[in-house]
Amino acid sequence: MELSDAVREKLKAVSTATLTTVLLKRGLRNVFICGVHKINPRAPRLVGPAFTLRYIPAREDIDHLGVFADRSHPQRRAIEECPPGCVLVIDSRKDPSAASAGGILITRLFKRGAAGVVTDGGFRDTPDIAALPFAAYHATPSAPTNLVRHHALDINQPIGCGDVPVYPADIMVGDNEGVVVIPAAMAEEVANEAFEQTVFEDFVEERVQAGQGIFGLYPPGEEAAAEFAAWRQKEGR
């Protein structure tokens, strides 16, 4: 689950929108987890390898409050075993009718040094989570405990989150628009290309703000390409 500091910093500097375009160039279309948002919009960006937890539907005879006393309970293990710098990604089958986790567990993740948490369901205690400088993404607040609807089955196995496949160690990147999943094997090349594209789009945005039209600029013709090269040298980028 190693992610170099250089790649991590580049991914922190690019948008999920840019990343989806770079991934599309590689034939990947289903990479954006729709329907989730960051509970604290001011929390840091989300970047880190995935560590996964999978829920299946709960069953009343085995999902009762007593299970939390068992230290091998997968939800509890996921909280205590998610490595620092990683992102806990929870498959809740897009069911927010019961919480995927609550404020105490999310705080524990934060204190253990996790990079963030993502669920396609909901979290409880969201006012407390919103006060943390921690990237926690969910679909909607949900007060009932997870046992009402979810049975925690296993950890660090391939899952689906918001209908997007997530494999352990895939790189999760989140901003205030949402969360993108990058296959681990291509994370470095995607980060490099997205970083370069972001520099160019900053140039384009500056020109559009000044009133320039997009034809010949976005995508660039020869003249715009030359202007971009000069701009980049001047700006030191």
C-alpha positions in Angstrom: 0.0 0.0 0.0 2.9 2.3 -0.7 2.2 5.7 -2.3 5.1 7.9 -2.9 5.0 11.4 -1.5 5.5 12.9 -4.9 2.5 11.0 -6.4 0.4 11.9 -3.4 1.2 15.6 -3.7 0.4 15.6 -7.4 -2.9 13.9 -6.8 -3.8 16.5 -4.1 -3.3 19.2 -6.7 -5.6 17.9 -9.4 -9.4 17.7 -9.6 -11.5 14.6 -9.8 -12.9 16.0 -13.0 -9.4 16.0 -14.6 -8.7 12.5 -13.3 -11.8 11.1 -14.9 -10.6 12.5 -18.3 -7.2 11.1 -17.9 -8.6 7.7 -17.0 -11.0 7.8 -19.9 -8.0 8.1 -22.2 -7.0 4.7 -20.8 -10.4 3.2 -21.5 -11.8 3.5 -17.9 -15.2 5.0 -17.7 -16.7 3.7 -14.4 -14.3 5.4 -11.9 -16.4 8.1 -10.2 -18.4 7.2 -7.1 -21.6 9.1 -7.7 -23.9 10.3 -4.9 -21.4 10.9 -2.1 -20.1 14.1 -0.7 -17.6 15.2 2.0 -19.3 15.9 5.3 -16.8 18.7 6.2 -16.2 20.7 3.0 -13.2 22.3 4.6 -11.5 19.0 5.4 -8.2 18.2 3.6 -8.2 16.5 0.2 -8.6 12.7 0.2 -5.7 10.8 -1.3 -4.6 7.3 -0.3 -4.7 3.6 -1.0 -8.0 1.8 -0.4 -8.5 -0.5 2.6 -12.0 -2.1 2.2 -14.9 -3.3 4.3 -17.9 -5.1 2.9 -21.4 -5.3 4.2 -24.2 -7.7 3.2 -27.8 -7.4 4.4 -28.3 -7.9 8.1 -30.1 -10.9 9.6 -31.9 -10.4 13.0 -30.7 -13.6 14.7 -27.0 -12.8 14.2 -26.8 -9.0 14.0 -27.5 -7.8 17.5 -25.7 -5.3 19.8 -23.8 -8.1 21.5 -21.6 -8.6 18.4 -19.7 -5.4 19.1 -18.0 -7.1 22.1 -16.3 -9.5 19.7 -12.9 -8.1 18.8 -12.9 -10.1 15.5 -16.0 -8.2 14.3 -15.1 -7.0 10.8 -16.3 -3.4 11.2 -14.3 -3.0 14.4 -11.2 -4.7 12.9 -11.4 -2.4 9.8 -11.2 0.6 12.1 -8.2 -0.7 14.0 -6.4 -2.3 11.0 -6.7 0.4 8.3 -3.1 1.5 7.8 -2.1 5.1 8.4 -2.3 7.1 5.1 -4.9 4.7 3.7 -8.6 5.3 3.0 -11.3 3.0 4.5 -13.8 2.3 1.7 -17.1 0.7 2.7 -19.5 -1.2 0.5 -22.9 -0.5 2.0 -24.8 -1.6 -1.2 -25.9 2.1 -1.6 -28.2 1.6 1.4 -28.2 4.6 3.8 -31.1 3.4 5.9 -28.7 2.5 8.6 -25.3 4.0 9.3 -22.1 2.5 7.9 -20.3 3.8 11.0 -20.6 6.6 13.5 -18.7 9.5 15.1 -16.6 7.5 17.5 -15.3 5.1 14.9 -14.6 7.8 12.4 -12.7 9.8 15.1 -10.7 6.7 15.8 -9.8 6.4 12.1 -8.7 10.0 12.1 -6.6 9.7 15.2 -4.9 6.6 13.8 -3.7 8.6 10.8 -6.1 7.3 8.1 -6.4 9.5 5.0 -10.2 9.4 5.0 -13.2 7.2 4.7 -15.8 6.6 2.0 -19.2 4.8 2.1 -21.9 4.6 -0.5 -24.3 4.5 2.5 -24.6 7.0 5.4 -22.8 7.9 8.6 -24.4 8.7 12.0 -23.2 11.5 14.4 -22.6 13.7 11.3 -22.4 16.9 13.3 -19.4 15.5 15.2 -17.8 14.2 12.0 -18.3 17.6 10.4 -16.2 19.1 13.2 -13.2 16.9 12.3 -10.5 18.0 9.8 -11.0 14.6 8.2 -12.2 13.6 4.7 -15.3 11.5 5.3 -17.6 11.0 2.4 -21.1 9.5 2.5 -24.5 9.8 0.7 -26.7 11.1 3.5 -26.9 11.2 7.3 -28.3 8.0 8.9 -29.0 7.8 12.6 -29.8 4.0 13.0 -26.9 1.8 13.9 -25.4 -0.4 11.1 -26.9 -3.6 12.6 -30.4 -2.6 11.5 -29.5 -3.1 7.9 -25.8 -4.2 7.5 -23.8 -7.3 8.4 -20.1 -6.7 8.3 -18.7 -9.6 6.4 -15.0 -9.2 5.5 -12.2 -6.7 5.1 -9.6 -5.8 2.4 -11.3 -7.7 -0.4 -12.6 -6.4 -3.7 -15.8 -4.5 -3.3 -18.3 -2.2 -5.1 -18.8 1.3 -3.8 -21.4 3.3 -5.5 -21.3 0.7 -8.3 -17.6 1.4 -8.9 -15.2 -1.6 -8.4 -12.6 -0.9 -5.7 -9.7 -3.3 -5.2 -7.4 -3.1 -2.1 -4.6 -0.6 -2.7 -6.4 1.2 -5.5 -5.8 4.9 -5.1 -8.8 6.9 -3.8 -8.8 10.7 -4.6 -11.5 13.0 -3.4 -12.3 16.7 -3.6 -15.5 18.7 -3.0 -17.0 17.2 -6.2 -16.7 13.6 -5.2 -14.3 10.5 -5.2 -12.4 8.8 -8.0 -10.9 5.4 -8.0 -7.5 4.9 -9.8 -6.2 1.4 -10.4 -3.0 1.1 -8.3 -0.9 0.0 -11.3 -1.4 3.2 -13.2 -1.5 5.7 -10.3 1.8 7.3 -11.0 1.3 7.8 -14.7 -2.2 9.1 -14.1 -1.0 11.5 -11.5 1.7 12.8 -13.8 -0.6 13.4 -16.7 -3.3 14.9 -14.6 -0.8 17.3 -13.1 0.3 18.4 -16.5 -3.3 18.8 -17.7 -4.1 20.9 -14.7 -1.2 23.3 -15.5 -2.5 23.7 -19.0 -6.1 24.2 -17.8 -5.0 26.9 -15.4 -3.6 28.7 -18.4 -6.8 28.2 -20.4 -8.9 29.4 -17.4 -6.8 32.6 -17.2 -7.3 33.3 -20.9 -11.1 32.6 -20.8 -11.4 34.9 -17.8 -9.8 37.5 -19.9 -12.4 37.1 -22.6 -10.7 34.8 -25.1 -12.9 32.2 -27.0 -12.3 28.5 -26.7 -11.7 27.7 -30.4 -8.0 27.1 -31.0 -7.4 27.4 -27.3 -9.2 24.4 -25.8 -8.0 22.1 -27.3 -5.0 24.2 -28.3 -3.9 25.0 -31.8 -0.3 25.8 -32.7 -0.6 29.5 -31.6 -2.1 28.6 -28.3 0.4 25.9 -27.7 3.2 28.4 -28.2 1.5 30.9 -25.9 1.1 28.2 -23.3 4.8 27.3 -23.4 5.8 31.0 -23.0 3.2 31.4 -20.1 4.5 28.3 -18.4 8.1 29.5 -18.5 7.1 32.9 -17.2 5.0 31.4 -14.4 7.7 28.9 -13.5 5.3 26.0 -13.8 
